[in-house]
Amino acid sequence: ERLASIAGTVPALSAIPRGCPFHPRCLHARAGVCDVDGPPLLRELEPGHQAACVRAEEIVAELEGVAR
């Protein structure tokens, strides 16, 4: 299945934002969470599925709740 694209413009390598590099364009970004520290580490959510998002489990739970 094709991945959805993220709206907006990719930042220049010299202007990568603090925290998650996607937070300025991410619909799920939360101020004070996604825009602090360094980029999130890649981790396995379940076998065969990885994410580099500090809110990954929370977002999956929200989306599963909407799908029900």
C-alpha positions in Angstrom: 0.0 0.0 0.0 1.3 3.5 -0.9 2.1 5.7 2.1 0.3 9.0 2.4 2.4 12.1 1.7 2.9 14.9 4.2 1.8 18.3 3.0 4.2 21.2 3.0 7.7 21.8 2.0 10.7 19.7 3.1 13.1 22.0 5.1 16.7 22.6 3.9 19.3 20.4 5.5 20.7 23.5 7.1 17.3 24.3 8.7 16.1 21.0 10.2 13.9 21.9 13.2 14.6 20.8 16.7 12.8 17.5 17.8 11.1 15.5 15.1 12.0 16.8 11.7 8.4 16.3 10.6 6.7 18.2 13.4 6.1 21.5 11.5 4.1 19.5 8.8 2.6 16.7 10.9 -1.1 16.7 11.6 -0.4 14.7 14.9 2.4 17.0 16.2 2.0 18.4 19.7 3.8 21.5 20.9 6.2 20.7 23.8 6.3 17.1 22.8 7.4 16.8 19.2 9.4 20.0 19.0 11.9 19.3 21.9 15.1 17.3 22.2 16.6 15.5 19.2 14.9 13.4 16.5 13.0 10.4 17.9 14.6 7.0 17.7 13.2 4.3 15.4 11.5 1.6 17.5 9.4 -1.5 16.8 5.7 -1.0 17.5 4.8 -4.6 16.6 6.6 -7.3 14.5 7.4 -5.8 11.1 6.2 -2.2 11.9 8.6 0.5 13.1 8.1 4.2 13.8 10.3 7.1 14.8 7.6 9.0 16.5 7.3 9.8 20.3 3.5 9.7 20.0 3.2 6.5 17.9 1.4 4.4 20.4 -1.0 7.3 21.3 -1.8 8.0 17.6 -2.4 4.3 16.8 -4.8 4.1 19.8 -6.6 7.2 18.7 -6.9 6.0 15.1 -8.1 2.6 16.2 -10.8 4.3 18.4 -12.0 6.3 15.3 -12.1 3.1 13.2 -14.4 1.3 15.5 
